[in-house]
Amino acid sequence: MTAQVKKLFERSNNGRKTLQEKLPPGRRIQEAQGEKPDTDEWADYAMLEIEHSNDDGQFRYKSLRIQSPFLKTILRQTIGNYPRENFETDKIQLRLPVKSFFHYFDELQKEECNSEDQSSSHLKCLLTWVEHEFRLTFSDVKNMTSVGMITYDLTDYIEILHMNHMNHFHVEGWYVDSDGKGCGSREHTAKISAFAAMKEISDLEAIPLDRHHDKDSIMDRHLKRGQLFAELLGQNYRHYDGVALKSDKGKGLEYVRGRVMVDCNTFNRYNPNQQIHVDKDDAAFLNCEENEKLLLSAATVAGFALQEKKWLHFTVNDLEEIKYNEGALKSLVLHETQKSLLQAMVNNHVREESHFDDVIKGKGKGLITVLHGPPGVGKTLAVESVAEYTKRPVYFVSSGCLGVEPHEVDDRLTDILDLVSAWKAILLLDEADVFLERRVMKDLTRNALVSIFLRRLEYFQGIMFLTTNRVSTFDDAFQSRIHLALRMNELNFSSRLSVWENFLGQPNLAETTITPRQRKRLARRKLNGRQIKNAVRMAQILASNENVDLQVGHIEKVIDLQEMFHKDSSTPMRFGNLEKLGCLVLTLALFALFIFLRWF
C-alpha cells in the first residue's frame, strides 16, 4: 500500500456516485481514465481526501478516508473515543477538520518513533498531511496562547470540546463521586458561551489545567480536598460552617452552621428524585491512578443538617472534625446520684447494644429515659451532655412537628426512628406529653397516637430521651417501658451558682472582671438555667458594644429587664399594666435594634 494521500472529488451521475481524481490546475481531467466507481479501485492509497458536492456540483464538505490498516490500529490505540469521530468502524471516514489529529499530534509523533518501517511511513504521511491542513491553526493557537489569549473560533483547539452549538461550546468531563456504597465516575458538562474578539483563557468557564497560571497551587488544593473526601466516605458526624446546596446542580443555597451527618447512602434512600449515581465500571475511572482520583474527587458530599432537618450537599472544605466538650456531663448541674446512674445506663447501653435481645427478636433493645421538671432546669442540656459524652449526634424533635393525624404521626415517627438507628443518634422528643398521657375512652384520636408511639417504642433500639412537665398523667403502659426517670427540680442557690460558674467560665466568653463574691450575688437571684444563659449572652453583647470587659453591672441590667417583664406579664392585665408592658416591649425592641446595628 502506497504511503500517500490521494485527493479525489465525488461526482453524482444519474444517482451513481463516482470518485474522480483531483488534478492540479492547468491539467485537463482525463475522465475516461480518472473516473472510477467508489469501490476498491483507490485501495492502494493509505488515505483518500475526498471533496463532496451536491447534485448541482456545489461544494458541501471534505472528508478523509483512512485505508491503511496500520493507521487504523495506531489511531484506535492512540486516540480511541473522540467526540463525533469514530475510529472503531472498519471504514474510517472523518469529516474535515479532523480535530482529534490536532489534539493528538504530539502523541502521534511519539508513535512514529516507535513504529516499524511500513507503519512508520504511513504515519509520517498522516503527520505531514496534518501539519499542512492545520498549519495556520497551529500558528494562530501558538501566537495567542503564548500571551494567554484566545478567540471563540479557536477555543476548541486548546481543549477537546464535545459539542459546538451556534452560540456556545460544551466541555464534557467526569469526576469521582460516591453513591454511599462505593466510588465511581460522574459526568459533568461545562458551557463556554460565545464571545466577540479575544478573551483571556483564564476567564473562560472551563480551561485546561496546563493553561492555568497557578497549576501547582490548584493541584495541591484539590489533592488535599480529595483526601478529605476520602475520609468522608460512608457515615460521618461533622461540624459545618458555610453555604450548603439544595441540589448537586448548584440550584438553591442555604447557610448552615452546626452539626451534620454525611451519609450519601441514606440520602439516596430519602431523596429518590435526587439520587447520586456513579459508574463504577467506567474504564477511565478504573484506569485512573489513586492520586488522580483524589485530584478529581467531588467538591461536595450529601448529608443531613441536624438543626435544620434538611437533606443538603455540603462543600468538603467547610466540614470539620467536631471538638467535643468532653467535660459537659461532668459539669452538668444534676444530683450526683442521678448523674452517676444516667452515665452508667448510657455506658451499659453503648457497650451491650449489639448483644442483648428480648425473647422476641428486635424488641427491648432501647434505652428510654424520661426527664421531667419545670422549664429551664436543664432537661435539654442533660441530653446534649450525654451526646457529647458518647460523641453521638442528637436528633431533636418536638411532638408538634410530628403532626396530629395518626397515619401522619406514624409515617414521620417511622422515618425519624430509622434515621436515629442508622446514625446511632440520641433521640430527644421534647414536650412528649401528648404521647404519654393516659388514654381515655372518648378521645379515639389521641388513643391512636399513644398506641402508635407505644408500638414504635417497643422496637426502638437506640437511646431516647422524653421531656415532659406532667408525669402524673402518664399512661400505665409506659411505666414498664421506661428504663430511667429523672426528676429535675428548680435550681437552688448552689445549683444556680454552678450554672453561673459554667457560663461565665466558657472559653469563648469575653474577658470578665466578675469576682466570686459578685457571682454569689447573682446566684441569689431566682433564675432558671435558660434565663441565666440569655442574661450572659445579652450582657456580653452590651459589654462588647461599650468596648469594655464584661462586668456584673452588665448582667444585672439585663436581669432587671427580665424581671420587669416577668412581673408585668404575671400581673392581671389592667390598662395601666398593658401600657407599661407595651413600653417595656418597645424599650427591649429598641435596645435590641441598637445592639444589632452597632454589633453587625
N, C-alpha and C positions, 0 to 999 in steps of 0.2 A: 504494500500500500504506500502511495506517494505521500510524503510529509509536506503537503501543500494545502492551501485554501483555494478552492475553485469558486469564482464568482459567477453566478447564474441569475437569470431572471425568469419568473414564472409567467407563462402565457396561457390564455384560455382560448381554445379554438373549437367552437361548436360543443361547448361543455367539456371538452377534453383538455386537461391541464398538461402542459409540457414545460420542460426546463430547457432554457436556451443559454448558451454561453454568452457572457457579457464581455465584449471585446473592447480594447482600448479605443479612444476616439481616433477617427481617421481611417479605421479599418472597416470594410463593409462586412456586414453579418452574413455568414455563409449558412443560410437557413437549412439548406439541404443536408449539410454536414453537421451543423451545430445544434439543430433542434432534435431533442430526444425526449421520449416519454419519461415521466417521473418514476423510473424504475431503478434497477441496479446498474444502469449504464455509467453512472458517475461514481460508482462504488470504490474506484481505485484511489480516491482522494480522501485524505484524513478528515477534511472539513469542507462543507459547502456553505457559502454565503449567498443567500437567495433573496432577491428583491421581488416582493409580491405586489401585484396590481389587481384592480378590479376588471370587470369585463370591458370597460371603456378604455382600458390602458392607463388609468390614473394610478399613481403610486399610492400604496397603502402602508406598508411597513417592510422591514428587513428581518430576516431570521438567520440563525446559524445552526446548521445541522452537524452534529458530531458523529462521524462514521468510524473513526479509529477505535478499535476495542481497547487499545492501550489507554487512550484518553478517557474513555468511558469509565474504566476501572479507577484511574487516578482521580477523576472528578468525583466519583461516588465516595471514595475514601477520604478525600481532602475537604470537599465542600459538604457532601451529604444533603441534609434538609436545608432548603433555602426558600424564602417566600416567593411563590409564583414561578419557581424554576425547578423542574423535576429532572433529577438525574438517575432515577431508579428504573425508568422505562427502557425497553430495548431501543426504541427510536428516540434519540435525544435531539429535539429541535427547539431552540430557545429564541425568543423574540428579543431583538436588539432595543436598547442597550442591555447587555448581559452583565448586570451589576455585581453578580457574585464573583465574576472574574476580576473586577476591580478590587473588591474587598479581600479576596483571597490571593491576590497577586503575589505577595511575599511567600505565602505557603506553597504556591505552585512553583515558584523559583527554587525553593528548597527541595521540592520533589524532583526537579530536573537534575539536580546534582546527584541524587540517589538512584536515578533510573538507569536502565540498561540502554544499549545503543539505539535500538529502533524506537522504543518508547520515549527515550530522551529526545530524539529528533522530532517526534510528533509533538511532544510537549513544548519544545523550543519553537516549533511552528505556531502553536497556540499562543505562547507568550509574545511572540513577535506581532501577531495579529492584535492581541490585547493592547500592547504598547501603542500601536498605530491607531487603533479605534478610540482609545481614551487619552491620546496624547495631550489634547487641550484640557481635559478634565483633570489629569494628573497635575498639570501645571497650575491650573486655577486653584485647586484644592490646596496644593503646597503653598502657593503665594498667600492665600487668605488665612489658612490655619497658622501660618508662621507668625501672624500678628494677632491671632486669637479671634478672627472674624469669619463669618460665613454668610452666604446668600441663601434664600429659601430653596432655590432650584438645585443647590449643591448640598443641601442638608443631608439627604440620604446617601451621600458619598463619604460622610465622616462616620456613619454608623449604619448598620443593617436595619432598615425600617420596613415594616411589614405591610403597610397599606398606604397608598398615595391617593388621597381624595383631591377634589378641586381646591379646597381651602385649608387642608391640614394633612399631616402625616400621622401615622400610628407607629409607636415603638412598642413592640411586644416582647415581654421578657417573663421571667419567673423568679420566685424567691422561695425560701424554705419556711414552712409553717408546720403546725401540729394540729391534728384533729382530736387531741386528748388521748389517743391510743398509739400514735406513732407519728413520725415526721415524713414529709414528702414535699413535692413541689406544688406551687400555686401560680397560676398565670396572672400577669399584671400588664396593663396597657397604659402607656402614657401618650398624650396627644400634643403634637407640636403644630401650633396654628401658623397659618401663612403670615409672612411679614414682608414689608417692602424694603428695598435697598439692602444694606448689610446690617448684621447684628452680631454682637459678641457671642461666641459659642457658650460662654459661661452663663448667659442669660436665657438659653433655651430651656424648655421644660424638662428635657432629658438629654444628657450628654454622655459620651463615653468617659469612663473613669480616667483613661490615659490623657484625655484632653483637659482635665481639671488641674488648676494650678496648685491645689492643695491635696493632691492624691494621697500622699503618705499619711497625712493627718486624718483624712476620711477613712482610710483603711484601718487605722488604729482605733478610731471611734467605733466603727462598725464591728471590728473584731471583739472589742470589749462588750458591745451591746449583744453580740451573738453569744458570748459566754454567759451573760445574764439571762438571755433567752433560754439557753440550755439548762440553767439552774431552775427555771420556772416551769419546766415540763412536768405534767401531772398536776397534783393539787398542792397549792402553796398559799400560806397565810402571810399577807404582806401589808405594809403601810403604803398608802398612795397619796401623793400631793401633786395635783396637776389637772389638766384637761383630759377628760375621757371621751371616747367616741361612742355614739349610739349605734353605729354600724361600722363595719370594717371598710366601707366605701368612703368613709370620711364625712358622712352626712349626719349632722346633729352633734352638738358638743355639750358637755356638762362638766362643770368643775367639781372635783371630788377631793375631799381632804379627810382621810380616815382610813380605817382598815377594810381590806378587801380580800376575797377569796379568788385566786387564779385557778380556774378549772374549766378547760375547754370541753372536756367530755360531757360534763353536766350542762354546760352552756348549750351544746348541741341538742341535748335531750329536751331542754325547756324552750328552745328557740328553733323550731323546725324550719322556719322560713329564712333563717339567717345561719344555717349550719355551715361550719367550716369544713370543706372537703379538700383533701390533698391527694396527689398522685404519687403513691409510694413505689410504683413501678416505672416511673419516668427515667429513661436512660440517662438524661443529662444529670438528674439528681443522683442516681446510683453511681455514676462515674465521677462524681464531684469529690474532691479531697475534703477531709474533715474541716480544715481551716477555711476552705472556700465556702463550706456550708454555714460556718459561723458568720462569715462576711455577708452571706446572702440571707441571713435569718430575718424573720419578720420584725417590724418595729413595734408591734402591739401584740398583746395577749388577751384572750377573752376571760371574763370572770364576773364576779358579783360584788357590788358595793353594799356592804352590810348596813350602813346607816341609811343610805338612800333606797335600799331594797330594789336595786335595778341591775339588770344584766348589761354590761358595757364592755368596751375594748380599751384596755389600759396601755399607755406607752411604756415600754420596757424600762426606759431610763428614769421614769418617775416612780418606780417601785423600789421600796427599801425594806431591809430586814427590820422587824419590829423590835423596838427597845422596850422590853417588858419591865414593868415595875414589880420586881420580884419581892419587894417588901410590902406590897399592897395588903396582903392578907394579914400580915403581922401587925400593921398599923391600923387595921380595921377596928373601929370602936364598937366592940361587942364583948359580952361577958366571956371570960376566958374558957369556961366550961363549954359554952355554945361554940366558940371558935374552934376549940380542940376537937369537938365532936364533928363539926362540919368538915374540918380538914381531914379527919380520919375517914369519914364516909366517902369523901371525894377520892382520897388516895386509894381506898379499897376498890372503889368502882373502876378507876382507871387501870388498876392492876388486874382486876378479875373480869373486866367487861367481855373478854373473849372466851371465858371459861365457863362461868356459872350459867345454868339454864333452868327453866321451870320444867314441870312434868310435861307440859305442852311446849313443844319446841318454839322458841321465839318469844315466849311470854316471861314477864317478870325480870327482865334484864336491865331495866332502867333504874335511875336514882331520882326519886321525886321528892323535892323539898318545898315546903310552904313557908314563906316569910310573911308574918302578919304583924301589924302595928300601925300607928298613925303616920301621916305623911312626913317626910323629911328626916326619918330616923336612920336611914342608910340601907334600905332594902335593896335598891338597885346597885348601890355601891358594893354591897356584900357579894352580889353576883359578879360584878366586874372584877372584884378582888380575887374570887375563885378562878375566873377566866385567866387573869394574869398569872396566878399561881400554877395553873395547869397548862398555860400557853396555848389556850384554845380560843377560837372565835366565839363571840356572843351573838346569838340571833335574837334580837329584841322584837317582840310583837305585842301590841295592845289588843285586848279582846275585841275592842270596837272595830279593828281592822279586818276581822275575820268574817264580818257580815252578820246578818240576822236570820236568814233563811237556813234551815238545817242542811240542805244539799250544798248551799254555798259555803257554809262553815266546814262541812266535811271535805269538800274539794280543796279548800285553801289550807286546812289543817293537814291534810294528806301531803300536799306539796311541801309545806314547811317542815314537817317531821322527816320527810325524805331528804331534804337538804341538810337538816341538822345531823341526820345519821350519816350522810355521805361525807360530811366535813368533820365529824366527831365534835360538833359545836355544842355549846351550852345554850339551851333554850330558856329565855326569860319571857314568861307570859304575864304581862302586867295587868292589874285590875281584873283578875280572873274570877271575880265574884259570880258572874252570870253562869259560869260553868260549874261552880262549886256549890251553889245554893241548893237547898233541899227541894226535891221535886214535889209538886202538888197536883192534884187530880185535874184541876180546872185549866191549868196552863200547859196545853199539849205541846206547843212550840218550844217552850223552854225545857220541857221534859225531854224532847227530842235532842236538843242541844247538849243537855247533860249526858244523855245516853251515848251520843256520838263521842263526846270527849272522854267518857269512861272507857269506851272500846279502844280508842286510839291510845289512851294512857296505858292500857293493859299490855300492848305490844310495843310500846316505845322502849328503845334500848339505850338511850343516851342519858344525859344529865339535864333535868328540867327543874326550873325554879318557878313557883307560882307566888305572886304577891297579892295580898288581899287585906282589907281592913275589917272584914266581918267573918270571923271564924265560927261564930255562934250559929250561923245559918248553913253550915256545911251539910251536904247530903251524906247520909250514913255510909253509902257505898264508897266514898272517898277515904274513909278512915283507914281501911285496910290497904289502900294503895299508896298512902303517903309514908315514906320512909323516915322523914325528919321534918318536924315543925318547930320553927324558931320564932319565939315571941321577941319583938324588938320594941322596947319601951321608949318613952320620951327621954330625951337626954337630960341627965342630971349635971350638976356643976362639974364633976370630974370628967364626965363624957364630953361635955361642951369644951372644956379646956383642952382635951386631947384633939378634938376636931380643929380648934383654933391652931394648935401647935402643928397639926398636919398641913393645913392650908397655908399657914404663914411660913412653913419650912420648905415649901416646894422650890426646886432649883430654878424654875422659870419665872419666879416671882421677882419683882423689882427689889432693890435694896430697901431695907426697912430698919427703922430705929425703935421699933416697939419693944419695950422691956418685958421681962417675965411678970413684973407686977401689973403692968398695963394689960397683959394677956389675961391675967386672972380677973381684972376688972371687966374685960369683955365677956369672959365666961359666966359672969353673974347675970348677964342679960339673957333672958329666956328665949333663945332662938333654936330652931332645928338645924340640921346639917345643911339643908338646901339653902336656908336663909344665910347661914354663915358663909357658904361658898359664894353666893351672889354678892354679899357685902364686901368680901375680899376682892372680888373681881371688879366691882364698881369703884371701890376705893383706890385700887391700883390705877385705873384709868384716870381718876381725879388727880392722883399724885403725879402721874406722867404728864398730864396736861399742865400742871404747875411747875414741872421740871424739878421736882424735889423728891427725896426719899419718901417711901410710904410711912406715914405716921398714924398713931392711934386716932388722931383727930379726924383724919380722912374716913376711917372706918366708922367712927361714931356719928359722923354727919349722915352717912348712908343708912346706918341703923335707925337713926332718929326719923328719917323719911319713911323707912319701912314701918316703923311703929305707928307713925301718924296715919298712914294708910290703913294699917290693920285696925287701929282704934276706930277710925271713921267708917270702915267697911263693916265693922261688927256692931255699930250703934244703929238703933232704929232710924230709918230714913225720914227725917223731917226736912222742911225746906232749907233751913239753915245748914243742916249736915250735908245735904246734897250740894249746896253752894260751896261748902268747904271742900267736899270731895272733888268737885269739878275743878276748883282752884288747885288742889293738890295734884290731880292728874295732869292739868295743864302745866304746872310747875315741873313735874317729873318729865313730861314730854319735851319741854323747852330745854331742860337740863341735859337730857339725853341727846337732843339735836345739837346743842352747843358742844358737847364732848365729842360727838361723831365728827362734826366739821373740823374741830381742832385736831383730832386724832388721825383722821384719814385725809 
